[in-house]
């Protein structure tokens, strides 16, 4: 698993590790992480224009 994360985790498509003990918590963390990354990426693209 560590090797995959090291090779495939890049700035524009980051991997996150989400605890799976609680489905509701895991789903919220995935959505929150996605939104945080999307906002950051959107701001980067906006600055390039």
mmCIF file as Biopython writes it, N, C-alpha, C and O atoms, coordinates in Angstrom:
data_model
#
loop_
_atom_site.group_PDB
_atom_site.id
_atom_site.type_symbol
_atom_site.label_atom_id
_atom_site.label_alt_id
_atom_site.label_comp_id
_atom_site.label_asym_id
_atom_site.label_entity_id
_atom_site.label_seq_id
_atom_site.pdbx_PDB_ins_code
_atom_site.Cartn_x
_atom_site.Cartn_y
_atom_site.Cartn_z
_atom_site.occupancy
_atom_site.B_iso_or_equiv
_atom_site.auth_seq_id
_atom_site.auth_asym_id
_atom_site.pdbx_PDB_model_num
ATOM 1   N N  . UNK A ? 1  ? 0.824   -1.188 0.000   1.0 0.0 1  A 1 
ATOM 2   C CA . UNK A ? 1  ? 0.000   0.000  0.000   1.0 0.0 1  A 1 
ATOM 3   C C  . UNK A ? 1  ? 0.874   1.259  0.000   1.0 0.0 1  A 1 
ATOM 4   O O  . UNK A ? 1  ? 0.593   2.202  -0.741  1.0 0.0 1  A 1 
ATOM 5   N N  . UNK A ? 2  ? 1.908   1.285  0.806   1.0 0.0 2  A 1 
ATOM 6   C CA . UNK A ? 2  ? 2.775   2.462  0.874   1.0 0.0 2  A 1 
ATOM 7   C C  . UNK A ? 2  ? 3.447   2.737  -0.461  1.0 0.0 2  A 1 
ATOM 8   O O  . UNK A ? 2  ? 3.603   3.892  -0.856  1.0 0.0 2  A 1 
ATOM 9   N N  . UNK A ? 3  ? 3.844   1.680  -1.153  1.0 0.0 3  A 1 
ATOM 10  C CA . UNK A ? 3  ? 4.487   1.852  -2.453  1.0 0.0 3  A 1 
ATOM 11  C C  . UNK A ? 3  ? 3.511   2.471  -3.459  1.0 0.0 3  A 1 
ATOM 12  O O  . UNK A ? 3  ? 3.883   3.358  -4.226  1.0 0.0 3  A 1 
ATOM 13  N N  . UNK A ? 4  ? 2.278   2.005  -3.449  1.0 0.0 4  A 1 
ATOM 14  C CA . UNK A ? 4  ? 1.269   2.562  -4.358  1.0 0.0 4  A 1 
ATOM 15  C C  . UNK A ? 4  ? 1.047   4.036  -4.046  1.0 0.0 4  A 1 
ATOM 16  O O  . UNK A ? 4  ? 0.998   4.862  -4.958  1.0 0.0 4  A 1 
ATOM 17  N N  . UNK A ? 5  ? 0.914   4.369  -2.783  1.0 0.0 5  A 1 
ATOM 18  C CA . UNK A ? 5  ? 0.704   5.771  -2.407  1.0 0.0 5  A 1 
ATOM 19  C C  . UNK A ? 5  ? 1.893   6.629  -2.820  1.0 0.0 5  A 1 
ATOM 20  O O  . UNK A ? 5  ? 1.710   7.746  -3.305  1.0 0.0 5  A 1 
ATOM 21  N N  . UNK A ? 6  ? 3.087   6.132  -2.636  1.0 0.0 6  A 1 
ATOM 22  C CA . UNK A ? 6  ? 4.276   6.895  -3.021  1.0 0.0 6  A 1 
ATOM 23  C C  . UNK A ? 6  ? 4.341   7.133  -4.529  1.0 0.0 6  A 1 
ATOM 24  O O  . UNK A ? 6  ? 4.732   8.213  -4.971  1.0 0.0 6  A 1 
ATOM 25  N N  . UNK A ? 7  ? 3.967   6.146  -5.304  1.0 0.0 7  A 1 
ATOM 26  C CA . UNK A ? 7  ? 4.065   6.265  -6.759  1.0 0.0 7  A 1 
ATOM 27  C C  . UNK A ? 7  ? 2.907   7.032  -7.388  1.0 0.0 7  A 1 
ATOM 28  O O  . UNK A ? 7  ? 3.106   7.760  -8.360  1.0 0.0 7  A 1 
ATOM 29  N N  . UNK A ? 8  ? 1.722   6.881  -6.856  1.0 0.0 8  A 1 
ATOM 30  C CA . UNK A ? 8  ? 0.527   7.416  -7.507  1.0 0.0 8  A 1 
ATOM 31  C C  . UNK A ? 8  ? 0.001   8.715  -6.915  1.0 0.0 8  A 1 
ATOM 32  O O  . UNK A ? 8  ? -0.856  9.350  -7.529  1.0 0.0 8  A 1 
ATOM 33  N N  . UNK A ? 9  ? 0.469   9.130  -5.767  1.0 0.0 9  A 1 
ATOM 34  C CA . UNK A ? 9  ? -0.003  10.351 -5.124  1.0 0.0 9  A 1 
ATOM 35  C C  . UNK A ? 9  ? 0.699   11.555 -5.745  1.0 0.0 9  A 1 
ATOM 36  O O  . UNK A ? 9  ? 1.888   11.779 -5.515  1.0 0.0 9  A 1 
ATOM 37  N N  . UNK A ? 10 ? -0.045  12.326 -6.531  1.0 0.0 10 A 1 
ATOM 38  C CA . UNK A ? 10 ? 0.506   13.519 -7.170  1.0 0.0 10 A 1 
ATOM 39  C C  . UNK A ? 10 ? -0.335  14.722 -6.766  1.0 0.0 10 A 1 
ATOM 40  O O  . UNK A ? 10 ? -1.463  14.564 -6.300  1.0 0.0 10 A 1 
ATOM 41  N N  . UNK A ? 11 ? 0.207   15.921 -6.942  1.0 0.0 11 A 1 
ATOM 42  C CA . UNK A ? 11 ? -0.481  17.128 -6.494  1.0 0.0 11 A 1 
ATOM 43  C C  . UNK A ? 11 ? -1.861  17.310 -7.114  1.0 0.0 11 A 1 
ATOM 44  O O  . UNK A ? 11 ? -2.803  17.715 -6.433  1.0 0.0 11 A 1 
ATOM 45  N N  . UNK A ? 12 ? -1.979  17.014 -8.398  1.0 0.0 12 A 1 
ATOM 46  C CA . UNK A ? 12 ? -3.256  17.267 -9.059  1.0 0.0 12 A 1 
ATOM 47  C C  . UNK A ? 12 ? -4.280  16.151 -8.831  1.0 0.0 12 A 1 
ATOM 48  O O  . UNK A ? 12 ? -5.461  16.339 -9.123  1.0 0.0 12 A 1 
ATOM 49  N N  . UNK A ? 13 ? -3.853  15.002 -8.319  1.0 0.0 13 A 1 
ATOM 50  C CA . UNK A ? 13 ? -4.775  13.915 -7.975  1.0 0.0 13 A 1 
ATOM 51  C C  . UNK A ? 13 ? -4.279  13.243 -6.692  1.0 0.0 13 A 1 
ATOM 52  O O  . UNK A ? 13 ? -3.728  12.142 -6.733  1.0 0.0 13 A 1 
ATOM 53  N N  . UNK A ? 14 ? -4.477  13.908 -5.565  1.0 0.0 14 A 1 
ATOM 54  C CA . UNK A ? 14 ? -3.947  13.348 -4.321  1.0 0.0 14 A 1 
ATOM 55  C C  . UNK A ? 14 ? -4.775  12.163 -3.818  1.0 0.0 14 A 1 
ATOM 56  O O  . UNK A ? 14 ? -5.990  12.113 -4.010  1.0 0.0 14 A 1 
ATOM 57  N N  . UNK A ? 15 ? -4.115  11.237 -3.188  1.0 0.0 15 A 1 
ATOM 58  C CA . UNK A ? 15 ? -4.797  10.134 -2.530  1.0 0.0 15 A 1 
ATOM 59  C C  . UNK A ? 15 ? -4.956  10.524 -1.069  1.0 0.0 15 A 1 
ATOM 60  O O  . UNK A ? 15 ? -4.098  11.198 -0.500  1.0 0.0 15 A 1 
ATOM 61  N N  . UNK A ? 16 ? -6.032  10.106 -0.483  1.0 0.0 16 A 1 
ATOM 62  C CA . UNK A ? 16 ? -6.227  10.318 0.948   1.0 0.0 16 A 1 
ATOM 63  C C  . UNK A ? 16 ? -6.537  8.974  1.594   1.0 0.0 16 A 1 
ATOM 64  O O  . UNK A ? 16 ? -7.091  8.081  0.952   1.0 0.0 16 A 1 
ATOM 65  N N  . UNK A ? 17 ? -6.183  8.839  2.846   1.0 0.0 17 A 1 
ATOM 66  C CA . UNK A ? 17 ? -6.485  7.630  3.589   1.0 0.0 17 A 1 
ATOM 67  C C  . UNK A ? 17 ? -7.652  7.966  4.506   1.0 0.0 17 A 1 
ATOM 68  O O  . UNK A ? 17 ? -7.564  8.860  5.347   1.0 0.0 17 A 1 
ATOM 69  N N  . UNK A ? 18 ? -8.741  7.235  4.328   1.0 0.0 18 A 1 
ATOM 70  C CA . UNK A ? 18 ? -9.958  7.497  5.086   1.0 0.0 18 A 1 
ATOM 71  C C  . UNK A ? 18 ? -10.245 6.296  5.981   1.0 0.0 18 A 1 
ATOM 72  O O  . UNK A ? 18 ? -10.335 5.166  5.502   1.0 0.0 18 A 1 
ATOM 73  N N  . UNK A ? 19 ? -10.387 6.542  7.272   1.0 0.0 19 A 1 
ATOM 74  C CA . UNK A ? 19 ? -10.746 5.430  8.162   1.0 0.0 19 A 1 
ATOM 75  C C  . UNK A ? 19 ? -12.103 4.856  7.758   1.0 0.0 19 A 1 
ATOM 76  O O  . UNK A ? 19 ? -13.021 5.613  7.441   1.0 0.0 19 A 1 
ATOM 77  N N  . UNK A ? 20 ? -12.240 3.545  7.765   1.0 0.0 20 A 1 
ATOM 78  C CA . UNK A ? 20 ? -13.468 2.920  7.315   1.0 0.0 20 A 1 
ATOM 79  C C  . UNK A ? 20 ? -14.325 2.326  8.412   1.0 0.0 20 A 1 
ATOM 80  O O  . UNK A ? 20 ? -15.233 1.542  8.136   1.0 0.0 20 A 1 
ATOM 81  N N  . UNK A ? 21 ? -14.048 2.691  9.653   1.0 0.0 21 A 1 
ATOM 82  C CA . UNK A ? 21 ? -14.817 2.123  10.756  1.0 0.0 21 A 1 
ATOM 83  C C  . UNK A ? 21 ? -16.243 2.653  10.820  1.0 0.0 21 A 1 
ATOM 84  O O  . UNK A ? 21 ? -17.137 1.979  11.332  1.0 0.0 21 A 1 
ATOM 85  N N  . UNK A ? 22 ? -16.453 3.840  10.312  1.0 0.0 22 A 1 
ATOM 86  C CA . UNK A ? 22 ? -17.761 4.481  10.369  1.0 0.0 22 A 1 
ATOM 87  C C  . UNK A ? 22 ? -18.090 4.995  8.970   1.0 0.0 22 A 1 
ATOM 88  O O  . UNK A ? 22 ? -17.456 5.935  8.491   1.0 0.0 22 A 1 
ATOM 89  N N  . UNK A ? 23 ? -19.077 4.387  8.310   1.0 0.0 23 A 1 
ATOM 90  C CA . UNK A ? 23 ? -19.379 4.740  6.917   1.0 0.0 23 A 1 
ATOM 91  C C  . UNK A ? 23 ? -19.750 6.207  6.760   1.0 0.0 23 A 1 
ATOM 92  O O  . UNK A ? 23 ? -19.282 6.870  5.834   1.0 0.0 23 A 1 
ATOM 93  N N  . UNK A ? 24 ? -20.574 6.711  7.642   1.0 0.0 24 A 1 
ATOM 94  C CA . UNK A ? 24 ? -21.008 8.103  7.530   1.0 0.0 24 A 1 
ATOM 95  C C  . UNK A ? 24 ? -19.805 9.039  7.646   1.0 0.0 24 A 1 
ATOM 96  O O  . UNK A ? 24 ? -19.658 9.962  6.844   1.0 0.0 24 A 1 
ATOM 97  N N  . UNK A ? 25 ? -18.953 8.810  8.627   1.0 0.0 25 A 1 
ATOM 98  C CA . UNK A ? 25 ? -17.754 9.629  8.813   1.0 0.0 25 A 1 
ATOM 99  C C  . UNK A ? 25 ? -16.849 9.533  7.576   1.0 0.0 25 A 1 
ATOM 100 O O  . UNK A ? 25 ? -16.334 10.546 7.102   1.0 0.0 25 A 1 
ATOM 101 N N  . UNK A ? 26 ? -16.661 8.322  7.061   1.0 0.0 26 A 1 
ATOM 102 C CA . UNK A ? 26 ? -15.785 8.125  5.900   1.0 0.0 26 A 1 
ATOM 103 C C  . UNK A ? 26 ? -16.324 8.881  4.692   1.0 0.0 26 A 1 
ATOM 104 O O  . UNK A ? 26 ? -15.565 9.530  3.972   1.0 0.0 26 A 1 
ATOM 105 N N  . UNK A ? 27 ? -17.614 8.800  4.471   1.0 0.0 27 A 1 
ATOM 106 C CA . UNK A ? 27 ? -18.211 9.496  3.320   1.0 0.0 27 A 1 
ATOM 107 C C  . UNK A ? 27 ? -18.078 11.005 3.458   1.0 0.0 27 A 1 
ATOM 108 O O  . UNK A ? 27 ? -17.778 11.697 2.485   1.0 0.0 27 A 1 
ATOM 109 N N  . UNK A ? 28 ? -18.298 11.514 4.653   1.0 0.0 28 A 1 
ATOM 110 C CA . UNK A ? 28 ? -18.148 12.957 4.883   1.0 0.0 28 A 1 
ATOM 111 C C  . UNK A ? 28 ? -16.707 13.384 4.656   1.0 0.0 28 A 1 
ATOM 112 O O  . UNK A ? 28 ? -16.468 14.436 4.063   1.0 0.0 28 A 1 
ATOM 113 N N  . UNK A ? 29 ? -15.745 12.598 5.110   1.0 0.0 29 A 1 
ATOM 114 C CA . UNK A ? 29 ? -14.329 12.929 4.923   1.0 0.0 29 A 1 
ATOM 115 C C  . UNK A ? 29 ? -13.954 12.933 3.447   1.0 0.0 29 A 1 
ATOM 116 O O  . UNK A ? 29 ? -13.180 13.784 3.009   1.0 0.0 29 A 1 
ATOM 117 N N  . UNK A ? 30 ? -14.491 11.993 2.678   1.0 0.0 30 A 1 
ATOM 118 C CA . UNK A ? 30 ? -14.199 11.949 1.245   1.0 0.0 30 A 1 
ATOM 119 C C  . UNK A ? 30 ? -14.764 13.192 0.562   1.0 0.0 30 A 1 
ATOM 120 O O  . UNK A ? 30 ? -14.081 13.825 -0.243  1.0 0.0 30 A 1 
ATOM 121 N N  . UNK A ? 31 ? -16.008 13.538 0.882   1.0 0.0 31 A 1 
ATOM 122 C CA . UNK A ? 31 ? -16.627 14.724 0.274   1.0 0.0 31 A 1 
ATOM 123 C C  . UNK A ? 31 ? -15.871 15.981 0.675   1.0 0.0 31 A 1 
ATOM 124 O O  . UNK A ? 31 ? -15.603 16.838 -0.168  1.0 0.0 31 A 1 
ATOM 125 N N  . UNK A ? 32 ? -15.523 16.101 1.954   1.0 0.0 32 A 1 
ATOM 126 C CA . UNK A ? 32 ? -14.792 17.282 2.438   1.0 0.0 32 A 1 
ATOM 127 C C  . UNK A ? 32 ? -13.435 17.386 1.748   1.0 0.0 32 A 1 
ATOM 128 O O  . UNK A ? 32 ? -13.046 18.469 1.311   1.0 0.0 32 A 1 
ATOM 129 N N  . UNK A ? 33 ? -12.722 16.290 1.649   1.0 0.0 33 A 1 
ATOM 130 C CA . UNK A ? 33 ? -11.408 16.301 0.998   1.0 0.0 33 A 1 
ATOM 131 C C  . UNK A ? 33 ? -11.530 16.689 -0.471  1.0 0.0 33 A 1 
ATOM 132 O O  . UNK A ? 33 ? -10.722 17.462 -0.986  1.0 0.0 33 A 1 
ATOM 133 N N  . UNK A ? 34 ? -12.543 16.149 -1.140  1.0 0.0 34 A 1 
ATOM 134 C CA . UNK A ? 34 ? -12.764 16.477 -2.548  1.0 0.0 34 A 1 
ATOM 135 C C  . UNK A ? 34 ? -13.039 17.970 -2.710  1.0 0.0 34 A 1 
ATOM 136 O O  . UNK A ? 34 ? -12.448 18.623 -3.570  1.0 0.0 34 A 1 
ATOM 137 N N  . UNK A ? 35 ? -13.933 18.510 -1.887  1.0 0.0 35 A 1 
ATOM 138 C CA . UNK A ? 35 ? -14.281 19.926 -1.997  1.0 0.0 35 A 1 
ATOM 139 C C  . UNK A ? 35 ? -13.081 20.826 -1.698  1.0 0.0 35 A 1 
ATOM 140 O O  . UNK A ? 35 ? -12.868 21.826 -2.383  1.0 0.0 35 A 1 
ATOM 141 N N  . UNK A ? 36 ? -12.303 20.473 -0.682  1.0 0.0 36 A 1 
ATOM 142 C CA . UNK A ? 36 ? -11.102 21.256 -0.363  1.0 0.0 36 A 1 
ATOM 143 C C  . UNK A ? 36 ? -10.133 21.268 -1.536  1.0 0.0 36 A 1 
ATOM 144 O O  . UNK A ? 36 ? -9.595  22.315 -1.896  1.0 0.0 36 A 1 
ATOM 145 N N  . UNK A ? 37 ? -9.914  20.098 -2.131  1.0 0.0 37 A 1 
ATOM 146 C CA . UNK A ? 37 ? -8.990  20.010 -3.262  1.0 0.0 37 A 1 
ATOM 147 C C  . UNK A ? 37 ? -9.544  20.759 -4.476  1.0 0.0 37 A 1 
ATOM 148 O O  . UNK A ? 37 ? -8.805  21.456 -5.171  1.0 0.0 37 A 1 
ATOM 149 N N  . UNK A ? 38 ? -10.839 20.612 -4.724  1.0 0.0 38 A 1 
ATOM 150 C CA . UNK A ? 38 ? -11.456 21.277 -5.877  1.0 0.0 38 A 1 
ATOM 151 C C  . UNK A ? 38 ? -11.355 22.796 -5.741  1.0 0.0 38 A 1 
ATOM 152 O O  . UNK A ? 38 ? -11.062 23.481 -6.721  1.0 0.0 38 A 1 
ATOM 153 N N  . UNK A ? 39 ? -11.592 23.326 -4.551  1.0 0.0 39 A 1 
ATOM 154 C CA . UNK A ? 39 ? -11.478 24.771 -4.326  1.0 0.0 39 A 1 
ATOM 155 C C  . UNK A ? 39 ? -10.043 25.243 -4.578  1.0 0.0 39 A 1 
ATOM 156 O O  . UNK A ? 39 ? -9.815  26.260 -5.233  1.0 0.0 39 A 1 
ATOM 157 N N  . UNK A ? 40 ? -9.086  24.483 -4.045  1.0 0.0 40 A 1 
ATOM 158 C CA . UNK A ? 40 ? -7.676  24.837 -4.222  1.0 0.0 40 A 1 
ATOM 159 C C  . UNK A ? 40 ? -7.294  24.821 -5.708  1.0 0.0 40 A 1 
ATOM 160 O O  . UNK A ? 40 ? -6.630  25.735 -6.197  1.0 0.0 40 A 1 
ATOM 161 N N  . UNK A ? 41 ? -7.715  23.791 -6.402  1.0 0.0 41 A 1 
ATOM 162 C CA . UNK A ? 41 ? -7.395  23.656 -7.832  1.0 0.0 41 A 1 
ATOM 163 C C  . UNK A ? 41 ? -8.069  24.755 -8.653  1.0 0.0 41 A 1 
ATOM 164 O O  . UNK A ? 41 ? -7.466  25.302 -9.577  1.0 0.0 41 A 1 
ATOM 165 N N  . UNK A ? 42 ? -9.309  25.075 -8.318  1.0 0.0 42 A 1 
ATOM 166 C CA . UNK A ? 42 ? -10.034 26.127 -9.009  1.0 0.0 42 A 1 
ATOM 167 C C  . UNK A ? 42 ? -9.314  27.465 -8.855  1.0 0.0 42 A 1 
ATOM 168 O O  . UNK A ? 42 ? -9.188  28.218 -9.820  1.0 0.0 42 A 1 
ATOM 169 N N  . UNK A ? 43 ? -8.843  27.758 -7.650  1.0 0.0 43 A 1 
ATOM 170 C CA . UNK A ? 43 ? -8.106  29.010 -7.414  1.0 0.0 43 A 1 
ATOM 171 C C  . UNK A ? 43 ? -6.805  29.036 -8.216  1.0 0.0 43 A 1 
ATOM 172 O O  . UNK A ? 43 ? -6.437  30.078 -8.760  1.0 0.0 43 A 1 
ATOM 173 N N  . UNK A ? 44 ? -6.110  27.911 -8.296  1.0 0.0 44 A 1 
ATOM 174 C CA . UNK A ? 44 ? -4.873  27.832 -9.076  1.0 0.0 44 A 1 
ATOM 175 C C  . UNK A ? 44 ? -5.167  28.106 -10.557 1.0 0.0 44 A 1 
ATOM 176 O O  . UNK A ? 44 ? -4.431  28.848 -11.208 1.0 0.0 44 A 1 
ATOM 177 N N  . UNK A ? 45 ? -6.221  27.520 -11.078 1.0 0.0 45 A 1 
ATOM 178 C CA . UNK A ? 45 ? -6.574  27.721 -12.480 1.0 0.0 45 A 1 
ATOM 179 C C  . UNK A ? 45 ? -7.010  29.149 -12.736 1.0 0.0 45 A 1 
ATOM 180 O O  . UNK A ? 45 ? -6.714  29.709 -13.792 1.0 0.0 45 A 1 
ATOM 181 N N  . UNK A ? 46 ? -7.710  29.746 -11.780 1.0 0.0 46 A 1 
ATOM 182 C CA . UNK A ? 46 ? -8.150  31.127 -11.910 1.0 0.0 46 A 1 
ATOM 183 C C  . UNK A ? 46 ? -6.955  32.071 -11.980 1.0 0.0 46 A 1 
ATOM 184 O O  . UNK A ? 46 ? -6.982  33.047 -12.730 1.0 0.0 46 A 1 
ATOM 185 N N  . UNK A ? 47 ? -5.916  31.795 -11.212 1.0 0.0 47 A 1 
ATOM 186 C CA . UNK A ? 47 ? -4.718  32.650 -11.204 1.0 0.0 47 A 1 
ATOM 187 C C  . UNK A ? 47 ? -3.956  32.570 -12.528 1.0 0.0 47 A 1 
ATOM 188 O O  . UNK A ? 47 ? -3.301  33.535 -12.920 1.0 0.0 47 A 1 
ATOM 189 N N  . UNK A ? 48 ? -4.032  31.444 -13.211 1.0 0.0 48 A 1 
ATOM 190 C CA . UNK A ? 48 ? -3.303  31.266 -14.471 1.0 0.0 48 A 1 
ATOM 191 C C  . UNK A ? 48 ? -3.886  32.105 -15.597 1.0 0.0 48 A 1 
ATOM 192 O O  . UNK A ? 48 ? -3.182  32.414 -16.559 1.0 0.0 48 A 1 
ATOM 193 N N  . UNK A ? 49 ? -5.157  32.480 -15.499 1.0 0.0 49 A 1 
ATOM 194 C CA . UNK A ? 49 ? -5.796  33.257 -16.573 1.0 0.0 49 A 1 
ATOM 195 C C  . UNK A ? 49 ? -5.425  34.694 -16.535 1.0 0.0 49 A 1 
ATOM 196 O O  . UNK A ? 49 ? -5.882  35.472 -17.372 1.0 0.0 49 A 1 
#
